[in-house]
Amino acid sequence: MDYFVSINNNPYHRWQTELLIESFQHHGLQDNLCIATTEGNEPQYADYSKNLRDHERKLVHDDYQTLNDIYSLIIAIDNDVIREPFVLLKPHMVLVNPIQEGPESVIYNTHDNITPELQNEVQTLLGREIDTPIHPGDAFIFKNCPNRFFHKVALWLQDPRKPSELAAWTTTLYEYFGLMTYRTTHLEMPMIYEDLTFPLINYKHGYPPHFHKMNYHFDQPIQFATDPLKEILKIEMAPPPTEYMQQLIQQYLGKK
């Protein structure tokens, strides 16, 4: 099964992508991972290049700014760079176990019931009230999903009301509800989870108060932040997901 992730060509996404690739190499699945990246003039960062430099499945595309994620996905699908079923990932993830497809068209990580803020945003876009709670996480599995579904997400993201990315995806899910088969399941777990039950670690929220990925944007001319990977290694008495990430980081840092 294919896995797809879109990144911007900057050090903030690069250090996360290095760890993501490492997790796929750990399972011998690096050839299943397609990475879409923007073409730019940013300098190369030797500390965050080892895995991406040698990764075979890269899709290099123009910079579409805030639409990079969805446009690169559409380019990959329309040009058969990836094929369904595929898993849609975020850079701030690592693979713990290969993901199994199901019979449904769309499988997404289950979250709590839709928040009032998201519900209001989606209802405004749809122009009607909604009662079935859909609150997707960051990971999706798509199977037998029509290409127009992804094009509709792109259209919502270009709406003059400027909806959030989550609202664009959720609104599209509501529009196709009843036309495709959906299932929610646990695909992701945080760094602080009690075991390695699920196939992905999503470290979007970090490991409070010891580590948060938002501290490592590397978007200033002079960056005083330390190496995020080495900061994760400093976490003591780590729960299983964090310990797993530490093992991946040790493997990565041991490479030349």
MOMO-V637881 format. One record per run of one state. SS is the DSSP state (h for helix, s for strand, l for the rest). FROM is the first residue (numbers start at 1). TO is the last residue. If there is no record, write none. Layout:
BEGIN
ss = {SS & SS}
from = {FROM & FROM}
to = {TO & TO}
END
This chain:
BEGIN
ss = {l & s & l & h & l & h & s & l & h & l & h & l & s & l & h & l & s & l & s & l & s & l & h & l & s & l & h & l & h & l & s & l & s & l & s & l & s & l & s & l & s & l & s & l & h & l & h & l & h & l}
from = {1 & 2 & 8 & 11 & 27 & 30 & 33 & 39 & 46 & 49 & 50 & 55 & 58 & 62 & 65 & 79 & 86 & 89 & 93 & 96 & 106 & 110 & 116 & 127 & 140 & 143 & 147 & 158 & 165 & 176 & 177 & 178 & 180 & 181 & 182 & 186 & 188 & 190 & 200 & 203 & 207 & 208 & 211 & 212 & 213 & 216 & 228 & 234 & 240 & 254}
to = {1 & 7 & 10 & 26 & 29 & 32 & 38 & 45 & 48 & 49 & 54 & 57 & 61 & 64 & 78 & 85 & 88 & 92 & 95 & 105 & 109 & 115 & 126 & 139 & 142 & 146 & 157 & 164 & 175 & 176 & 177 & 179 & 180 & 181 & 185 & 187 & 189 & 199 & 202 & 206 & 207 & 210 & 211 & 212 & 215 & 227 & 233 & 239 & 253 & 256}
END
